[in-house]
Amino acid sequence: MAYIISDECISCGACADGCPTSAITEGDGKYVIDPDTCVDCGACADVCPVSAPREG
């Protein structure tokens, strides 16, 4: 199952920069993960300073 980004997101962009499949884009107030592109690798969670990306 793809990762999701919780409301704790501070829109810093670290997750998007760390995503190897470019599945993360800036959304309205927080970043969002495209579930069809996400490979469930957890790279986004590893680089997020507020632990916003979580397994969905």
Secondary structure by P-SEA (a helix, b strand, c coil): cbbbbccccccccccccccccccccccccbbbbccccccccccccccccccccccc
